[in-house]
Each structure stands twice: as C-alpha cells, then as structure tokens.
Amino acid sequence: MRIRLKVAGEEACVMEIWEEKAPLFAATLREKLPIKSTLQHGKLVGDMVFFTTPFVSPWENLLRTEEVGRLRRKETGKATGAVCFYNPRQQFCIVYGDDVADEPLKISYVGEVVEGAVTLRSVGLECWMQQGAIVELEMV
C-alpha cells in the first residue's frame, strides 16, 4: 500500500507500507486514512521524525531499533527511509537520514520511503529546529 506524507500542505514523500510483513498495521492504517497530526523530531534517536496516530496496532515485524538501522545499511547502504511504528505511544516514525541511535528499543518495521527522500531530509532538518508542523497521511 502506498501512502503520501504531506507536511504543512506540501508533499514530503511517498511510502510503501508492507501489507505482507505488517498486515494488521496496514489494514488499520488503511481504515483510518486520511490522518492529520503534529510532526515532532526524535531528538535522542538521531535523524527521525514522528507523529502520533489515532490508533493502536499490535507488534508486527518486530525488531530492535538498532537492528532496523543495521538491516537498512546492509540492504541499501544507509538507514534512511525506514518506516516504523512504536505502538506503546502510537507513533509513526520515519528515518530521514543515516544518524540513527543504536538502542535496544522494540519497534515494528512496517515499510520504507520510496519517493521524496531528499525532500524528507529537508523536512527533518527543519523539524529539528522547529517542531509542530501539521502532517497529513493519505492514500496515493
């Protein structure tokens, strides 16, 4: 399933949510779209932006955060583009750069950025300085 992320009304990226690896998350997300929320920056975990969703989803394709970074680097050469869901806080997380903390926090690895990585990086850097932009998720 492909979804579009808009930040302050402008397209930031397109993501592929893996329906085969995270079917419960994908089904719940599809049911709740479109979603609006407030963009925040993961100050302690590196190059990651996130926002809270209006739903909870069980763990799927569960990895530790440090494993997601390692896996992305092995597959693509960098951590950039990982899309995850942290269900205890209902947070939709997107890695926009390669500086990702090695921490043993469990997270559902649910997809990847397939278009707009450069724009997303700019959004992430802006969010580092000024959080609070309105984000929208919608079907492509």
N, C-alpha and C positions, 0 to 999 in steps of 0.2 A: 504494500500500500504506500503510495506516495503522498506526502503532505508538504504544505508550504508554510514557512515561518515568515511572518511579517513583523517588523519592528518599527514602531511609530508610523505605521501605514505603508512602509516600503518593504518590498520583498528582500529578505536576507538570505534565504537558502531553501532548497528542496531536500527532503529527507526520505529515505526508504525505511519504512518500519517493517521488520521481518515477521510476516504472518506465520511462517513455519517454525521459527525459533521462539517466538513470543506470541502465540495465538490468543491468549486471554487478554494480554495488554492491547494487542492490535484491535481485537473486537470491541473492547471497552472504549478505546480511543475513537474508533470509527463511530460508535454510538453517541459520543459526547461532542464530536466536532460540529461546528467550529467552537474554539475555545479562545477566550481572552484572559490575559493575566499580566503580571508585572515582572519585568526582566530584572534579574539580580546576577551578581557575579560571585563565583565561588572563590573568594579571596584567599582561602587557605589551601585550595586544591589546585591552583595554577590556572591555566587557560580554559576555564569552563564557565559558561553562563547557564542559568537555570531559571525555572519559574514553577510555581505551584499549580497543580491541576485540580479540577473539581471532582476527582475520583481517586479511588484506591484500586490497585491491581496487585495480585499475588506475585511473588518472586517467580521469574522465568529466566532461562538462560543466565543463571546466576554465576557471577564471578566477583572476585575482589577487584576494587578499583585499579590496583596496581597490575592485575592480570589483564584488564582491558587495554591499558596503555602498552603493555608488552606485546599483546596479541596484535594490536593495530600496527605497532612498529614492525613486527615480523611480516605482516601481510602487506602493508602499504608503505613502510619506511618512516612513518610518523604516527603519533597518536591522534592527530587532527581528524575530526569527522565522526568520532564515536558518539552515538546517541544512547543514553541510558535513562533508567527510571529508578529513583530511590523511593520505594514505596512507603517507608515509615513516615516520610514527610511529604509524600505525594509530589515529588519534584521531578520534572522533566529536565534532563541535563544534556548539554551539548558541548563537546570539546572543540574549541575553535583554534587551538594552537598545539604545540608539542610539549609545553611545560605542564606536565600533569604529575601531581604528587603521588609517590608510592606509598599508599596507605592500605591497610587490610580491611577496608570498609566493604561490606557486601553491596552489590548493585546489580540490577537487571540490565543486561546489554541487549538493547532492543532494535537497533538499527544504525544507519550511517547517513552522513550528508552525501548527496550525490550531485548537487549543483550549488554553486554560490559560496564555495569555501573562502574566497578572497573577501567577498562582502561580509561574510560571517565573522571573519577575523577582525575587520574594521569595527563591526558592531560590538564584538567582545572587548576590544581595546577602549571603545567609547564607554561601554558599560563599567569598565574598571574605574573610570574617572567619575561617572555619573550614572548611578543605578536608577531604575524606576520607569523606564520606557514601557509603554503598553505593547505587548506582543499578542499576535493572533496566530492560531494554527488552523489550517483549513485543508480540505482535500484538494488535490491537484486535478 
